[in-house]
Amino acid sequence: MLAVGPAHVVTEPDAVHGLTRRAHTTPWAGGEREMWVSIRPASLSGRRITPADE
C-alpha cells in the first residue's frame, strides 16, 4: 500500500511509548529504530489481498 500525504515525526513521549508498545512488526532491514513518523493520508493506492475461497 502506498500512502501519500503530509508527514511529521512523532516526538510526544506518551505517543512514542504507545506506538512502541503496540507495534506488531519489526523493521524489514533489521536493527533498532528510534523514530516514528505519522502520515495523514490524502490518498491511498495499492492492491488488496484477500483470503482464498475454501
CORNOR-V424491 format. One record per residue. N is the residue number from 1. RES is the residue in one letter. SS is DSSP state (a for helix, b for strand, c for the rest). Layout:
N,RES,SS
N,RES,SS
//
This chain:
1,M,c
2,L,b
3,A,b
4,V,b
5,G,b
6,P,b
7,A,b
8,H,b
9,V,b
10,V,b
11,T,c
12,E,c
13,P,a
14,D,a
15,A,a
16,V,a
17,H,a
18,G,a
19,L,a
20,T,a
21,R,a
22,R,a
23,A,c
24,H,c
25,T,c
26,T,c
27,P,c
28,W,c
29,A,c
30,G,c
31,G,c
32,E,c
33,R,c
34,E,c
35,M,c
36,W,b
37,V,b
38,S,b
39,I,b
40,R,b
41,P,b
42,A,b
43,S,b
44,L,b
45,S,b
46,G,c
47,R,c
48,R,c
49,I,c
50,T,c
51,P,c
52,A,c
53,D,c
54,E,c
//
